[in-house]
Amino acid sequence: MRDPRDILIRPVITEKTNDLMADKKYTFVVKRDANKIEIAHAVEKIFKVQVESVTTANMRGKLKRMGVHEGYRPSWKKAVVSLTANSKPIEIFE
């Protein structure tokens, strides 16, 4: 089993994810090959909370240009983690 800190890369902080935090849903950038079970175990171990569900999405890298040169930003995986009703909020986002 992998180290939980290798699975979670960083949190996603946007206006939309801040609105989800009121419903105890937290968004993370995770490793591309991580599955929902590994993500749930990683969040439970690192933050000491109980995970209700995990939703994942593969985000495709955007096309960017600098003059005549084109390239793509890297693709990444996003996970939205829902906590149980009796779990405490995650401290890192506050």
N, C-alpha and C positions, 0 to 999 in steps of 0.2 A: 504494500500500500504506500502511496506517495505521501509526502509531507503536506499537511493542509495549507501551509503558506506557499507552496509551489502551485497550488490549484487556483487560489484567489490572487489575482494580479493587483487590482486596485478598484476602489468604488467609483461609480459613475455619479457625478454631481451635476444635475441640470434642474431646470424648473420643474420638468415633468416628474423626475425621480424624487424631488423634494415633496411634491404633492402625494406621491405614493407612500412616503414615509409615515404619513398620518394614519395609513391603513396597515402599518407594520410590514411594508414591502420594501425591500432594499435591493439595489441594483449593483452588480459587480461585473467587471471584466474578468473573465476566467480563461484558463488554457483551452485551446481549441479542441483538444482530445479528451477533456474532462466530461464525465457524464453526470446526470442529475443526482445520483446517489453519492458520488464523490464530492460534489459541490455541497450537498446537504450536510455530510459528515464534516467537511472542512469548516463550514460556518458554525456548526454546533461546537466543534472543538475550540476554535479560535475565540468566539464571542460568548461562549457558555449560554446559549439560548436553545430553544426547541424550534425546529423547522417544520412547518406544516406542508409546504409544497415548493417546488422549484420549476420555473419556466425558463427555457433557454431559447436563444435565437442566434443564428450565425449571421453576422453583419458583414456585408461585402465592402471591400475597400473602395473609396471614391476615386474617380478619375480626376487628376489634377494636372494643370499645365503651367509651365514657366516658359513663356515665349513659344517657340516651335517645339519644345520638348514636352512629351507627355509621359505620365507615369501614374501608377495607382498607389494609393495609401494601402497599408497592410490590412488584410481582413482580420476580424476578431470575433470572439464569442461573448455574448451578453447573457447574464443569468439574473432573473428576478426571483428573489427568495422571500417567501411569505412566512412570517412567524406565527406561532400559535397565539391565542388570545391571552394566555397567562404568562407569556414570555415578556421579559423586560426589553425595552428598546436598546438597540445597539448604540453604544457610547460614542463611537468614532464619528458618527454623523452629526453630533450635536454641538 
